[in-house]
């Protein structure tokens, strides 16, 4: 099974998968509303808006696994993201990205290495994975790497 075929549920309860993004570059990010890195939502939304017309999307997976920094309900998360940061990119239901109940999407993603060769568990909120149009991981970025950092932008542009 490809990562694109793994069943997902949107934040508003709709069944979906990453197959809806076939042919698009996708930046997958585990997100949280009460994290020191939460302001990255601004740059994520700007990337999404800037490149959506060229076949790109950001997708967010809220996770409460790091310091309890995503405690809200689906409705609270959606309201926070849209009113505070104007988020329009797809958000999925709250997800375990590590541990015994790690979501199958993240079981695949954590196999990819970042530029320093790190593979394995998600280190913190806002770790980023860039997928090509077929769902292959082409880059992994540290949580502290800003979404608009030159290495992220150039990797996205190389796929468009």
PyMOL CGO cylinders between C-alpha atoms (Angstrom):
from pymol import cmd
from pymol.cgo import CYLINDER

trace = [
    CYLINDER, 0.00, 0.00, 0.00, 1.28, 3.43, -0.94, 0.3, 1, 1, 1, 1, 1, 1,
    CYLINDER, 1.28, 3.43, -0.94, 1.23, 6.30, 1.56, 0.3, 1, 1, 1, 1, 1, 1,
    CYLINDER, 1.23, 6.30, 1.56, -1.35, 7.87, -0.77, 0.3, 1, 1, 1, 1, 1, 1,
    CYLINDER, -1.35, 7.87, -0.77, -3.77, 4.98, -0.14, 0.3, 1, 1, 1, 1, 1, 1,
    CYLINDER, -3.77, 4.98, -0.14, -3.73, 5.08, 3.67, 0.3, 1, 1, 1, 1, 1, 1,
    CYLINDER, -3.73, 5.08, 3.67, -7.17, 6.09, 4.96, 0.3, 1, 1, 1, 1, 1, 1,
    CYLINDER, -7.17, 6.09, 4.96, -7.33, 9.48, 6.68, 0.3, 1, 1, 1, 1, 1, 1,
    CYLINDER, -7.33, 9.48, 6.68, -10.03, 11.50, 8.35, 0.3, 1, 1, 1, 1, 1, 1,
    CYLINDER, -10.03, 11.50, 8.35, -10.23, 15.26, 8.02, 0.3, 1, 1, 1, 1, 1, 1,
    CYLINDER, -10.23, 15.26, 8.02, -10.60, 17.46, 11.06, 0.3, 1, 1, 1, 1, 1, 1,
    CYLINDER, -10.60, 17.46, 11.06, -14.31, 17.80, 10.23, 0.3, 1, 1, 1, 1, 1, 1,
    CYLINDER, -14.31, 17.80, 10.23, -14.79, 14.01, 10.11, 0.3, 1, 1, 1, 1, 1, 1,
    CYLINDER, -14.79, 14.01, 10.11, -14.68, 13.31, 6.37, 0.3, 1, 1, 1, 1, 1, 1,
    CYLINDER, -14.68, 13.31, 6.37, -12.96, 10.17, 5.05, 0.3, 1, 1, 1, 1, 1, 1,
    CYLINDER, -12.96, 10.17, 5.05, -10.11, 10.91, 2.65, 0.3, 1, 1, 1, 1, 1, 1,
    CYLINDER, -10.11, 10.91, 2.65, -6.53, 10.00, 1.76, 0.3, 1, 1, 1, 1, 1, 1,
    CYLINDER, -6.53, 10.00, 1.76, -3.44, 11.65, 0.33, 0.3, 1, 1, 1, 1, 1, 1,
    CYLINDER, -3.44, 11.65, 0.33, -4.49, 10.19, -3.03, 0.3, 1, 1, 1, 1, 1, 1,
    CYLINDER, -4.49, 10.19, -3.03, -6.51, 13.40, -3.45, 0.3, 1, 1, 1, 1, 1, 1,
    CYLINDER, -6.51, 13.40, -3.45, -3.13, 15.12, -3.85, 0.3, 1, 1, 1, 1, 1, 1,
    CYLINDER, -3.13, 15.12, -3.85, -1.74, 12.83, -6.56, 0.3, 1, 1, 1, 1, 1, 1,
    CYLINDER, -1.74, 12.83, -6.56, 0.31, 14.91, -8.94, 0.3, 1, 1, 1, 1, 1, 1,
    CYLINDER, 0.31, 14.91, -8.94, 0.92, 17.60, -6.31, 0.3, 1, 1, 1, 1, 1, 1,
    CYLINDER, 0.92, 17.60, -6.31, 3.90, 18.27, -4.10, 0.3, 1, 1, 1, 1, 1, 1,
    CYLINDER, 3.90, 18.27, -4.10, 2.71, 18.03, -0.49, 0.3, 1, 1, 1, 1, 1, 1,
    CYLINDER, 2.71, 18.03, -0.49, 4.32, 19.32, 2.70, 0.3, 1, 1, 1, 1, 1, 1,
    CYLINDER, 4.32, 19.32, 2.70, 3.14, 17.13, 5.59, 0.3, 1, 1, 1, 1, 1, 1,
    CYLINDER, 3.14, 17.13, 5.59, 3.48, 18.77, 9.01, 0.3, 1, 1, 1, 1, 1, 1,
    CYLINDER, 3.48, 18.77, 9.01, 2.52, 17.63, 12.51, 0.3, 1, 1, 1, 1, 1, 1,
    CYLINDER, 2.52, 17.63, 12.51, 1.07, 20.74, 14.11, 0.3, 1, 1, 1, 1, 1, 1,
    CYLINDER, 1.07, 20.74, 14.11, 0.05, 22.01, 17.55, 0.3, 1, 1, 1, 1, 1, 1,
    CYLINDER, 0.05, 22.01, 17.55, -1.81, 25.09, 18.76, 0.3, 1, 1, 1, 1, 1, 1,
    CYLINDER, -1.81, 25.09, 18.76, 0.05, 25.78, 22.01, 0.3, 1, 1, 1, 1, 1, 1,
    CYLINDER, 0.05, 25.78, 22.01, 3.69, 25.28, 21.00, 0.3, 1, 1, 1, 1, 1, 1,
    CYLINDER, 3.69, 25.28, 21.00, 6.51, 27.77, 20.79, 0.3, 1, 1, 1, 1, 1, 1,
    CYLINDER, 6.51, 27.77, 20.79, 6.70, 26.83, 17.10, 0.3, 1, 1, 1, 1, 1, 1,
    CYLINDER, 6.70, 26.83, 17.10, 2.98, 27.47, 16.47, 0.3, 1, 1, 1, 1, 1, 1,
    CYLINDER, 2.98, 27.47, 16.47, 3.73, 30.78, 14.68, 0.3, 1, 1, 1, 1, 1, 1,
    CYLINDER, 3.73, 30.78, 14.68, 5.06, 28.59, 11.83, 0.3, 1, 1, 1, 1, 1, 1,
    CYLINDER, 5.06, 28.59, 11.83, 1.39, 28.36, 10.79, 0.3, 1, 1, 1, 1, 1, 1,
    CYLINDER, 1.39, 28.36, 10.79, 1.84, 31.83, 9.23, 0.3, 1, 1, 1, 1, 1, 1,
    CYLINDER, 1.84, 31.83, 9.23, 4.63, 30.70, 6.90, 0.3, 1, 1, 1, 1, 1, 1,
    CYLINDER, 4.63, 30.70, 6.90, 2.89, 27.38, 6.18, 0.3, 1, 1, 1, 1, 1, 1,
    CYLINDER, 2.89, 27.38, 6.18, -0.24, 29.22, 5.05, 0.3, 1, 1, 1, 1, 1, 1,
    CYLINDER, -0.24, 29.22, 5.05, 1.82, 31.63, 2.93, 0.3, 1, 1, 1, 1, 1, 1,
    CYLINDER, 1.82, 31.63, 2.93, 3.55, 28.67, 1.22, 0.3, 1, 1, 1, 1, 1, 1,
    CYLINDER, 3.55, 28.67, 1.22, 0.21, 27.00, 0.64, 0.3, 1, 1, 1, 1, 1, 1,
    CYLINDER, 0.21, 27.00, 0.64, -1.26, 30.15, -0.90, 0.3, 1, 1, 1, 1, 1, 1,
    CYLINDER, -1.26, 30.15, -0.90, 1.84, 30.97, -2.97, 0.3, 1, 1, 1, 1, 1, 1,
    CYLINDER, 1.84, 30.97, -2.97, 2.22, 27.55, -4.58, 0.3, 1, 1, 1, 1, 1, 1,
    CYLINDER, 2.22, 27.55, -4.58, -1.30, 26.05, -4.59, 0.3, 1, 1, 1, 1, 1, 1,
    CYLINDER, -1.30, 26.05, -4.59, -1.86, 27.18, -8.16, 0.3, 1, 1, 1, 1, 1, 1,
    CYLINDER, -1.86, 27.18, -8.16, 1.30, 25.36, -9.24, 0.3, 1, 1, 1, 1, 1, 1,
    CYLINDER, 1.30, 25.36, -9.24, 0.35, 21.98, -7.77, 0.3, 1, 1, 1, 1, 1, 1,
    CYLINDER, 0.35, 21.98, -7.77, 1.35, 22.21, -4.11, 0.3, 1, 1, 1, 1, 1, 1,
    CYLINDER, 1.35, 22.21, -4.11, -0.43, 21.78, -0.80, 0.3, 1, 1, 1, 1, 1, 1,
    CYLINDER, -0.43, 21.78, -0.80, 0.43, 21.89, 2.87, 0.3, 1, 1, 1, 1, 1, 1,
    CYLINDER, 0.43, 21.89, 2.87, -1.40, 19.32, 5.00, 0.3, 1, 1, 1, 1, 1, 1,
    CYLINDER, -1.40, 19.32, 5.00, -1.45, 19.38, 8.79, 0.3, 1, 1, 1, 1, 1, 1,
    CYLINDER, -1.45, 19.38, 8.79, -1.75, 16.59, 11.33, 0.3, 1, 1, 1, 1, 1, 1,
    CYLINDER, -1.75, 16.59, 11.33, -2.55, 17.97, 14.79, 0.3, 1, 1, 1, 1, 1, 1,
    CYLINDER, -2.55, 17.97, 14.79, -0.83, 15.94, 17.50, 0.3, 1, 1, 1, 1, 1, 1,
    CYLINDER, -0.83, 15.94, 17.50, -1.00, 16.18, 21.27, 0.3, 1, 1, 1, 1, 1, 1,
    CYLINDER, -1.00, 16.18, 21.27, 2.07, 13.99, 21.85, 0.3, 1, 1, 1, 1, 1, 1,
    CYLINDER, 2.07, 13.99, 21.85, 4.56, 16.73, 22.69, 0.3, 1, 1, 1, 1, 1, 1,
    CYLINDER, 4.56, 16.73, 22.69, 3.91, 18.38, 26.02, 0.3, 1, 1, 1, 1, 1, 1,
    CYLINDER, 3.91, 18.38, 26.02, 0.13, 18.23, 25.58, 0.3, 1, 1, 1, 1, 1, 1,
    CYLINDER, 0.13, 18.23, 25.58, 0.36, 21.20, 23.20, 0.3, 1, 1, 1, 1, 1, 1,
    CYLINDER, 0.36, 21.20, 23.20, -2.70, 20.26, 21.13, 0.3, 1, 1, 1, 1, 1, 1,
    CYLINDER, -2.70, 20.26, 21.13, -5.35, 19.64, 23.80, 0.3, 1, 1, 1, 1, 1, 1,
    CYLINDER, -5.35, 19.64, 23.80, -8.40, 20.92, 21.96, 0.3, 1, 1, 1, 1, 1, 1,
    CYLINDER, -8.40, 20.92, 21.96, -11.30, 19.26, 20.22, 0.3, 1, 1, 1, 1, 1, 1,
    CYLINDER, -11.30, 19.26, 20.22, -11.45, 19.12, 16.43, 0.3, 1, 1, 1, 1, 1, 1,
    CYLINDER, -11.45, 19.12, 16.43, -13.73, 22.17, 16.43, 0.3, 1, 1, 1, 1, 1, 1,
    CYLINDER, -13.73, 22.17, 16.43, -11.40, 24.12, 18.76, 0.3, 1, 1, 1, 1, 1, 1,
    CYLINDER, -11.40, 24.12, 18.76, -8.38, 23.28, 16.61, 0.3, 1, 1, 1, 1, 1, 1,
    CYLINDER, -8.38, 23.28, 16.61, -10.18, 24.33, 13.41, 0.3, 1, 1, 1, 1, 1, 1,
    CYLINDER, -10.18, 24.33, 13.41, -11.38, 27.59, 14.97, 0.3, 1, 1, 1, 1, 1, 1,
    CYLINDER, -11.38, 27.59, 14.97, -7.94, 28.41, 16.36, 0.3, 1, 1, 1, 1, 1, 1,
    CYLINDER, -7.94, 28.41, 16.36, -6.18, 27.73, 13.05, 0.3, 1, 1, 1, 1, 1, 1,
    CYLINDER, -6.18, 27.73, 13.05, -8.62, 29.65, 10.90, 0.3, 1, 1, 1, 1, 1, 1,
    CYLINDER, -8.62, 29.65, 10.90, -9.14, 32.67, 13.16, 0.3, 1, 1, 1, 1, 1, 1,
    CYLINDER, -9.14, 32.67, 13.16, -5.60, 33.05, 14.50, 0.3, 1, 1, 1, 1, 1, 1,
    CYLINDER, -5.60, 33.05, 14.50, -3.58, 32.14, 11.40, 0.3, 1, 1, 1, 1, 1, 1,
    CYLINDER, -3.58, 32.14, 11.40, -6.07, 32.13, 8.53, 0.3, 1, 1, 1, 1, 1, 1,
    CYLINDER, -6.07, 32.13, 8.53, -5.28, 28.50, 7.75, 0.3, 1, 1, 1, 1, 1, 1,
    CYLINDER, -5.28, 28.50, 7.75, -6.94, 27.23, 4.59, 0.3, 1, 1, 1, 1, 1, 1,
    CYLINDER, -6.94, 27.23, 4.59, -4.84, 24.12, 3.99, 0.3, 1, 1, 1, 1, 1, 1,
    CYLINDER, -4.84, 24.12, 3.99, -6.27, 20.68, 4.88, 0.3, 1, 1, 1, 1, 1, 1,
    CYLINDER, -6.27, 20.68, 4.88, -6.09, 19.54, 8.49, 0.3, 1, 1, 1, 1, 1, 1,
    CYLINDER, -6.09, 19.54, 8.49, -6.62, 15.95, 9.56, 0.3, 1, 1, 1, 1, 1, 1,
    CYLINDER, -6.62, 15.95, 9.56, -7.93, 14.53, 12.82, 0.3, 1, 1, 1, 1, 1, 1,
    CYLINDER, -7.93, 14.53, 12.82, -5.67, 14.57, 15.86, 0.3, 1, 1, 1, 1, 1, 1,
    CYLINDER, -5.67, 14.57, 15.86, -2.98, 11.96, 15.20, 0.3, 1, 1, 1, 1, 1, 1,
    CYLINDER, -2.98, 11.96, 15.20, -0.36, 9.96, 17.07, 0.3, 1, 1, 1, 1, 1, 1,
    CYLINDER, -0.36, 9.96, 17.07, 2.91, 10.49, 15.21, 0.3, 1, 1, 1, 1, 1, 1,
    CYLINDER, 2.91, 10.49, 15.21, 5.05, 8.34, 17.56, 0.3, 1, 1, 1, 1, 1, 1,
    CYLINDER, 5.05, 8.34, 17.56, 4.62, 5.32, 19.78, 0.3, 1, 1, 1, 1, 1, 1,
    CYLINDER, 4.62, 5.32, 19.78, 2.49, 2.22, 19.81, 0.3, 1, 1, 1, 1, 1, 1,
    CYLINDER, 2.49, 2.22, 19.81, -0.48, 3.93, 18.13, 0.3, 1, 1, 1, 1, 1, 1,
    CYLINDER, -0.48, 3.93, 18.13, 1.53, 5.83, 15.49, 0.3, 1, 1, 1, 1, 1, 1,
    CYLINDER, 1.53, 5.83, 15.49, -0.71, 6.52, 12.49, 0.3, 1, 1, 1, 1, 1, 1,
    CYLINDER, -0.71, 6.52, 12.49, 0.20, 4.43, 9.40, 0.3, 1, 1, 1, 1, 1, 1,
    CYLINDER, 0.20, 4.43, 9.40, 1.08, 7.62, 7.46, 0.3, 1, 1, 1, 1, 1, 1,
    CYLINDER, 1.08, 7.62, 7.46, 3.70, 8.42, 10.07, 0.3, 1, 1, 1, 1, 1, 1,
    CYLINDER, 3.70, 8.42, 10.07, 4.90, 4.80, 10.11, 0.3, 1, 1, 1, 1, 1, 1,
    CYLINDER, 4.90, 4.80, 10.11, 5.96, 5.45, 6.53, 0.3, 1, 1, 1, 1, 1, 1,
    CYLINDER, 5.96, 5.45, 6.53, 7.20, 9.02, 6.96, 0.3, 1, 1, 1, 1, 1, 1,
    CYLINDER, 7.20, 9.02, 6.96, 9.61, 8.30, 9.83, 0.3, 1, 1, 1, 1, 1, 1,
    CYLINDER, 9.61, 8.30, 9.83, 11.61, 5.97, 7.58, 0.3, 1, 1, 1, 1, 1, 1,
    CYLINDER, 11.61, 5.97, 7.58, 12.86, 9.02, 5.64, 0.3, 1, 1, 1, 1, 1, 1,
    CYLINDER, 12.86, 9.02, 5.64, 16.11, 10.74, 6.61, 0.3, 1, 1, 1, 1, 1, 1,
    CYLINDER, 16.11, 10.74, 6.61, 16.62, 14.47, 6.98, 0.3, 1, 1, 1, 1, 1, 1,
    CYLINDER, 16.62, 14.47, 6.98, 19.67, 16.31, 5.62, 0.3, 1, 1, 1, 1, 1, 1,
    CYLINDER, 19.67, 16.31, 5.62, 21.71, 15.23, 8.67, 0.3, 1, 1, 1, 1, 1, 1,
    CYLINDER, 21.71, 15.23, 8.67, 20.73, 11.57, 8.19, 0.3, 1, 1, 1, 1, 1, 1,
    CYLINDER, 20.73, 11.57, 8.19, 18.23, 11.41, 11.07, 0.3, 1, 1, 1, 1, 1, 1,
    CYLINDER, 18.23, 11.41, 11.07, 15.48, 8.83, 10.72, 0.3, 1, 1, 1, 1, 1, 1,
    CYLINDER, 15.48, 8.83, 10.72, 12.98, 7.58, 13.25, 0.3, 1, 1, 1, 1, 1, 1,
    CYLINDER, 12.98, 7.58, 13.25, 10.63, 9.19, 15.71, 0.3, 1, 1, 1, 1, 1, 1,
    CYLINDER, 10.63, 9.19, 15.71, 9.19, 12.64, 15.18, 0.3, 1, 1, 1, 1, 1, 1,
    CYLINDER, 9.19, 12.64, 15.18, 11.26, 14.96, 17.38, 0.3, 1, 1, 1, 1, 1, 1,
    CYLINDER, 11.26, 14.96, 17.38, 8.68, 17.67, 18.11, 0.3, 1, 1, 1, 1, 1, 1,
    CYLINDER, 8.68, 17.67, 18.11, 5.76, 19.60, 16.67, 0.3, 1, 1, 1, 1, 1, 1,
    CYLINDER, 5.76, 19.60, 16.67, 6.21, 21.05, 13.16, 0.3, 1, 1, 1, 1, 1, 1,
    CYLINDER, 6.21, 21.05, 13.16, 8.50, 18.37, 11.71, 0.3, 1, 1, 1, 1, 1, 1,
    CYLINDER, 8.50, 18.37, 11.71, 8.05, 18.57, 7.95, 0.3, 1, 1, 1, 1, 1, 1,
    CYLINDER, 8.05, 18.57, 7.95, 8.07, 15.99, 5.14, 0.3, 1, 1, 1, 1, 1, 1,
    CYLINDER, 8.07, 15.99, 5.14, 7.96, 16.94, 1.46, 0.3, 1, 1, 1, 1, 1, 1,
    CYLINDER, 7.96, 16.94, 1.46, 6.26, 14.43, -0.81, 0.3, 1, 1, 1, 1, 1, 1,
    CYLINDER, 6.26, 14.43, -0.81, 6.41, 14.37, -4.58, 0.3, 1, 1, 1, 1, 1, 1,
    CYLINDER, 6.41, 14.37, -4.58, 3.31, 13.94, -6.75, 0.3, 1, 1, 1, 1, 1, 1,
    CYLINDER, 3.31, 13.94, -6.75, 3.44, 10.16, -6.33, 0.3, 1, 1, 1, 1, 1, 1,
    CYLINDER, 3.44, 10.16, -6.33, 3.66, 10.28, -2.53, 0.3, 1, 1, 1, 1, 1, 1,
    CYLINDER, 3.66, 10.28, -2.53, 7.38, 9.60, -2.21, 0.3, 1, 1, 1, 1, 1, 1,
    CYLINDER, 7.38, 9.60, -2.21, 9.23, 11.42, 0.57, 0.3, 1, 1, 1, 1, 1, 1,
    CYLINDER, 9.23, 11.42, 0.57, 11.86, 13.62, -1.06, 0.3, 1, 1, 1, 1, 1, 1,
    CYLINDER, 11.86, 13.62, -1.06, 12.88, 15.70, 1.97, 0.3, 1, 1, 1, 1, 1, 1,
    CYLINDER, 12.88, 15.70, 1.97, 12.51, 15.82, 5.76, 0.3, 1, 1, 1, 1, 1, 1,
    CYLINDER, 12.51, 15.82, 5.76, 13.00, 18.99, 7.77, 0.3, 1, 1, 1, 1, 1, 1,
    CYLINDER, 13.00, 18.99, 7.77, 13.69, 19.53, 11.45, 0.3, 1, 1, 1, 1, 1, 1,
    CYLINDER, 13.69, 19.53, 11.45, 10.86, 21.10, 13.48, 0.3, 1, 1, 1, 1, 1, 1,
    CYLINDER, 10.86, 21.10, 13.48, 12.88, 24.28, 13.98, 0.3, 1, 1, 1, 1, 1, 1,
    CYLINDER, 12.88, 24.28, 13.98, 13.43, 24.71, 10.23, 0.3, 1, 1, 1, 1, 1, 1,
    CYLINDER, 13.43, 24.71, 10.23, 11.07, 27.50, 9.25, 0.3, 1, 1, 1, 1, 1, 1,
    CYLINDER, 11.07, 27.50, 9.25, 8.62, 26.59, 6.46, 0.3, 1, 1, 1, 1, 1, 1,
    CYLINDER, 8.62, 26.59, 6.46, 9.91, 29.50, 4.36, 0.3, 1, 1, 1, 1, 1, 1,
    CYLINDER, 9.91, 29.50, 4.36, 13.60, 28.62, 4.87, 0.3, 1, 1, 1, 1, 1, 1,
    CYLINDER, 13.60, 28.62, 4.87, 15.56, 28.60, 1.59, 0.3, 1, 1, 1, 1, 1, 1,
    CYLINDER, 15.56, 28.60, 1.59, 16.13, 24.83, 1.72, 0.3, 1, 1, 1, 1, 1, 1,
    CYLINDER, 16.13, 24.83, 1.72, 12.39, 24.17, 2.08, 0.3, 1, 1, 1, 1, 1, 1,
    CYLINDER, 12.39, 24.17, 2.08, 11.35, 26.61, -0.64, 0.3, 1, 1, 1, 1, 1, 1,
    CYLINDER, 11.35, 26.61, -0.64, 13.98, 25.33, -3.09, 0.3, 1, 1, 1, 1, 1, 1,
    CYLINDER, 13.98, 25.33, -3.09, 12.93, 21.71, -2.48, 0.3, 1, 1, 1, 1, 1, 1,
    CYLINDER, 12.93, 21.71, -2.48, 9.29, 22.64, -3.15, 0.3, 1, 1, 1, 1, 1, 1,
    CYLINDER, 9.29, 22.64, -3.15, 10.15, 24.61, -6.27, 0.3, 1, 1, 1, 1, 1, 1,
    CYLINDER, 10.15, 24.61, -6.27, 12.23, 21.69, -7.60, 0.3, 1, 1, 1, 1, 1, 1,
    CYLINDER, 12.23, 21.69, -7.60, 9.06, 19.58, -7.62, 0.3, 1, 1, 1, 1, 1, 1,
    CYLINDER, 9.06, 19.58, -7.62, 6.82, 22.13, -9.35, 0.3, 1, 1, 1, 1, 1, 1,
]
cmd.load_cgo(trace, "trace")
